[in-house]
Structure formats: C-alpha cells, structure tokens
C-alpha cells in the first residue's frame, strides 16, 4: 500500500539548517554527522490528518517527524485499538520495526504532518561509521521503552482520573519543551476517542472523567488548545513526577 501524501507546499531546509536543531531540547551534533544524515534522508513527505504513515503488517519504514502530531497504535481484528504513544516533532518513527520484515504496529497522522524519510538500507552504515549517532539511536530506543513502562503502569494501576491527568500532563510538558506553548497553552489535536484508546477506558468513562477534571478546574480546552491552570495539581493527582529529560538526540 502506498502512503497517502500531499504535494509539498514549501521549500524544505537541508539537515544542516533544520529548525528543529535550533531548539534547546535537542543535542547538537558534528558537521560530518549532519552531512551523513542529509545523505541518509531519502525523501521529505507530507501526510494528511487521519491518514496512515505506517500500516500495521506492511513493510517497515524509518522516519523522523518534522512537524505535526501522530500516534503509534496496535489494533485487534475487531477494530479495537490501543494507542501506544503520541509522536511529536523530532521523534523517530519505525525504530521498533527494524528487527521485523513488516511493522508490528501502525502510525497515523493526528494532524497534517511532514516527515523526513530515511533509507533503511543505510542504517548499518550509521552504526559502523558514526558510533555517537548509533548511541543516540540506542538512547532513543531506551527512552521509548521507558515511556512504554510508564504507560503500562498507567493502564495497570492508575485510576481513570489519574490516567487522563497523566496523559494530559505528559503531552503538555512535551509540547512546552518543543516551544509549542503560547500564553500558557499548547496545541491539543487529541479528541476523547484518542484519550480513551491511549489510557484503556471506554469512551463513556473517558467523557465522564474529563467532565470531572474540568469541573475541578484542572484543565480547559478551547479552540484546539489545552490550558492547565496548575500543572502541579494535575501531577499530584496522577502521582506523576517525570524528571526533566536531558537534551535528547535528533536523527
């Protein structure tokens, strides 16, 4: 199956001038490493909101999300879906797939997105020629695993209110780190079905929980923006005190 794509709408800067690399959240790399990443990149594609980036059960790909939001998920044969994690700019997509001939999960665009698509055949060149970049890839895999551990704790032990609070706070902090906040608000393209699929609740239970948290004054959503009046209060409710993440790699 081909990935549904939109025509490019603007000139894309080279890796050496990538605006993501200007953000404090990402680690700097050497000029030689940047040149290799430029050669490693094989395409810059756009995918419309609601369209697949990766098909579950189809050949695996490797990409970095350049802009927009997406999510990684697994589905059962009857259509039930578990969202495994949300993907924000700078996140590497498909690293989990490289040990498989086909992708064990799907990735869907939550908003219109742009992706830097890499030549997976050259992944081993990265490991052999650029050990620091290879370590960065390993770090990203380990960090992804730690997020899965946190999600397992959420689904297994947190109450409904704690689950929703943890998800909101987690995505809020990630958005702030990426410089997406405006006047204390962050973009929020996530709807109630996405929340339900991410935290393992029914849509009815999710709606009831959101209304409860809203009445408590813990969040507000307006015009596609999320506002947390007191993130600390949400963190205490969720028993979620994520440590600040050091500057992270950007592939």
N, C-alpha and C positions, 0 to 999 in steps of 0.2 A: 504494500500500500504506500502511496506517496503522501508525504506530509503536506496538508493544505497550507499554501503560503500566499502571502500578498506581495505585490510588487514593492521593491524598496522605495521609500518615499524621501530619503535624504542621503547625502553622502556620508559614508561611514568612515571615521578616522582610523588610521592604522593602529596596530597594537602599541606602537611607540608613543602614540598621542591619545590613548584610550582615556576618556574622562573618569572612568571608574578608578583608575590608578592614581588619580589625584585625591581620592578620599583617604582620610586618616585611618579608616578601618582596615585597609589593605596594606600588606607588606610591600616594600619596594623590591625590585629585582634588578639584575645587571642588564646592561645594554645588549650583551650577547644573548642572554636568556630571552629578552624581548624579541630580538630578531628571530630566534628559533620559534617562539610562539607565533610570530607572524607567518612563518613558513608552515607551521603545524596547522594553522587555520586554513580550512578549505572552502568555507562559504560563510556568508552572513545572511541569515534568513529571517523572515517575519512570519508569524503565525497569528491568526485572528483569535480573539477571545472565544473560548468554548470548543476550540479545535484541538486535536491531538498533536502533541510534539513527539511523543514516543508511543507506539502501540504495544500493549501487553501481548507478548507472544510473537512479536515481529523482530527482525534483525536489530541489534543494539546500535546506538549511536553515542557520540560523546560531544557535549556542548557546554558552553558557559552562557548563562542567562545575562544578556547585555542590558535589557530593560524590560519592565513589566513584571507581572506576578504569574506563577504557575503552581501546580501541585502534583506530587507523585502519589500514586494510588495503586491498590490491587482490588480486583473485582471477583466476585463469585459468579457462577454460571447463571444464577437467577437475577443478576444485576446489582445485588448489594455491594457496596463499595466502602473500603476503608482508606481514608486519606492518610498517607504515611508521614508526609511533611509538606510544608509550603516552600516554594522556591522563589527567592528574591534575587535582585541583580547581584552578580558576582558569584552565584552558586554554580557548582559544576553538576551537570546532569549526565547520568549514564555511567558514572564511575562504578556503580554496583553491577553493571551489566557486562563488564569487560571479561568476566570469567564465564560468561554464558554465550551461546551462539545466538540466542534470542533474549529479548528483555523480559525479565520475570514480573515486571510491573508496567504501568502506563504513566505518562506525564501529560497533563492537559493544561492549556493556556487559560489562566483565570482572567487575564486582561489581554489585549493585544501585546505581543511580546516580540523582542528581537533576540536572536541567538547567534553566537559565534560557534560554528560547527567545525569540529576538528577531524583530521584524518587519523582514524584509529589505528591504521597500519603503522603509523609513526610513533605510537605511544612508547614502544620499547626503545626507540631512539632517544626519547626524552630520558628514560631511565639510564641508558648507557652513557650518554654524553653530558647530562646535566643532573648530577646527583642531588643538588639542592632543590631543583624543581621536583625531582622524584620524591624527595622527602616531603615537599609541600603537598603533593598528591596524596601521600600516605597520611599526612596530618588531616587533610580534608576528609579522608575515609574514616579516620578515627573520630573526628568531630561529628560526622554524620551518625556514627554508631552511638555516640553519647546522647545525641538527640533522640534516637530511637529508644534508648534506655529510658529517657525521661518520659517519652510518650507511653511506653509500656507501664511505667509507674502510674501515670495519669489514668489510663484506661482500667488498670487493675485495682487501684486503691483509692483514687480521689473521688469525692462525691461529685454530683452533677455540677453544682455551683463551683467547686474547686477546679473541675476540668475546664469549664468555659473561662473562668478567670485566668487560669494558667495559660491557655491558648491566646487570649487577648493580650496579656502582658508580654508573652514571648514575642509575638509578632509586632507589638508596639515597640519593644526595645530594639528589635532587629531593624525596624523602619527608621527609628531615631538614629541608630548607628550609621545608616546609609545616607543620612542627610535628607530624608524624605519628609520630615516633620515641618509643618507650617503653623505657627501660632499655637503650638502645643498639640496639634492634631496631626494624624498620619493617615495616608490613604487606606481605605478599607473596602476592597472589592469583594470581600468574603460575605456570603449570604448565610442564612440559617441552615440550609442543607449542607453547605460546606462544613460548618461548625459541627453539625450532627455527625457527619461522616468522619470528621477528624477526631472527635472525642468519644465516639461509640455510644451515642444516645439516639433515641428516636427523635423525629422532627418535632413531635408534640412536646416531648420532655425538654428539648432544646429551647423551644419557644417559651415554655413556662419558666425555665431557668433564666433566660435572657430578661424576661419581664421582671423577675425578682431582683436581679442585679441592677436593672435600670431604676426600679423604684427605690433601691438603696443608694442611688446616686453614684454608683461605681463606674459607670460609663455612659456615653451618649454617642450615637451615630447619626450624622446628618449630612446629606449630600455626598455620600461616599467617603466621609472622613470619620475617623474614630477619635474620640476625646476621652481621656482618663483623668478626671479631676484630681485623683490621689492614687498614683500607681503603687505607692507603698501599701495602701489599704488593700488593693487587689492582690498584691503579693502575699500579704499576711493571710488573706482568705484562702488563697491557693496553696499556702505553705511552699511557696516557690521563690527561692532566693538565688537566682542564677548569678554566678560570679561573672564579672566583666571578662569578656573574651579578649585575649591579646590580639594584636594585629594579625589578620588572617591572610593566607595566600590567595592570590587571584591568578587563575590559569587562563 
